């Protein structure tokens, strides 16, 4: 089953349509094949919706294995697709209704005219250009909203303590000392678990420490009780 009925040689293009809860205006955002889009109350998101029921970083839509999927970012009130709550990456199909507890967003097929208009208004999301090392955005946890640029080629993540020496220190008692390590090689980040007590998860799957997990734009990482979004640049 495919998300849209289209020629296999054509690029898959989708659009999100919603009504602004403040102005009542209808907005539209177009996603090209391979794009990642974040949704939340913060203006730092690709789509920001000013509604008290929406978390600062609420959900993310990514392109995985030929389909667009949506995942909740540990929001307070949850994310629903066709009125069903989601707790893992969930595939989207044309006509689906995404609900952020109260506000709703329609997921639809897009055409060339939608793309032209989106380019003119700046409401078009393209795949990450891969010109930088990316960043981590903490969506849930004591440091919610913090953006961590990835600068070094090797980064250790662990619990914040008075004598912590790791590059990323998380104020989360469920995080081990240390917890995980990230290594950058050939323009790709690989995440390794360092034998942490609670494990490290990417998109709800545990990372095997000796093998590691390559990260892709829009991946959701869990360290202890802290949820982090990886964004490529």
Secondary structure, DSSP 8 states (H G I E B T S, - for coil): --SS---TTS--EEEEEEE-TTT--EEEEEEETT--EEEESSTTSSEE---TTS-SS-EEEEEETTEEEEEE-S-SS--EETTEE-SS-EE--TT-EEEETTEEEEEEE--HHHHHHHHHHT-EE------S--EEEEEESTTTT-EEE--SSEEEEEE--TT--SSEEE--TTS-SS-EEEEEETTEEEEEE-S-SS-EEETTEE--TTT-EE--TT-EEEETTEEEEEE--
